[in-house]
């Protein structure tokens, strides 16, 4: 799985969830680019959180107990629709054309209210590498409070899997957090951008400058007045982004990030993270605060990046502008439908009516957005009567 010049980057190829948050039972294939579409509270964020959970299992300072605790405990993770089978199940297939792996984890709460592993399994090319509980686990049940994945002395045979999970990148940048002067205090790899500028500052200077130059050129198309973009450090050593805006003064005017618009900050964050690595990237509603004329080109940006890096990108979205893109395949759009037994997930291509609408000349947005809209949304117009 290692190697600097793989023709295809390692990615998630399938995920199965049982009793996980919104999902009673879900199993779907994952292409290189995925757009999650569904109504509010259908589970788009919780679907992404399954990948974040795997990252937390394998990351330094993480682990099974910490990952469950960060999510409010097992009772918060377990699907409300769950009935007889108490186990939460999270299973993924990963790999590329040369090597394929499967990692499965089942867990539940013991009599003392602690999260306990009931099964941990690793399979490589059909060969079982790990199958727990093993003899040692049966002798000492306390061992089932930790995964083998998180322990360097037990994950040697599948450490590539652990390293892949820990590389997963999630970003849901909140502009208000970036503008906060003490944003980075106590934060490392903050998904909401608390240490985003610190991360830029820690990037090698040549790489940092090259990335910011590319971002500046792209921003000139969306923010025509912005002519320069650079990173500087204040007297306290806190990094700041600043941009030079062109106006009637000969040299224009410089502004720091606390004066940037929400849309500008979100776009900078998106453009930066797209350049970071080949690891899977999880994004929540990247269209937020962006003009529709900008949002509509996000899928093409993803496609261009993926031509070079082969990076997997999994995105949640409500945007009809994004889904107008004709390059989005029916297997790339996963539709979420809340039901009494939990949310179900199906690719757009599994619906004959969507295929027919597309054949008749409608866009994917026209076919998908109405299908995933709440049935009684129109009654919101009666509010206030």
Secondary structure, 3 states (H helix, E strand, C coil): CCCCCCCCCCEEEEEEEEEECCEEEEEEECCCEEEEEECCCCCHHHHHHHHHHHHHHHCCCCCHHHHHHHCCCHHHHECCCCCCCCCEEEEEEEECCCCEEEEEEEEEECCCCCEEEEEEEEEECCEEEEEECCHHHHHCHHHHHCCCCCCCCCCHHHHHHHHHHHHCEEECCCHHHHHCCCCCCCCCCCCCCCCHHHHHHCCCHHHHHHHHHHHHHHHHHHCCCEEEEEEEECCCCCEEEEEEECCCCCCCEEEEHHHCCHHHHHHHHHHHHHCCCCCCEEEECCCCCCCHHHHCCHHHHHHHHHHHHCCCEEEEECCHHHHCCCCCCCCCEEEEECCCCCCEEEEHHHCHHHHHHHHCCCCHHHHHHHHHCCCCHHHHHHCCC
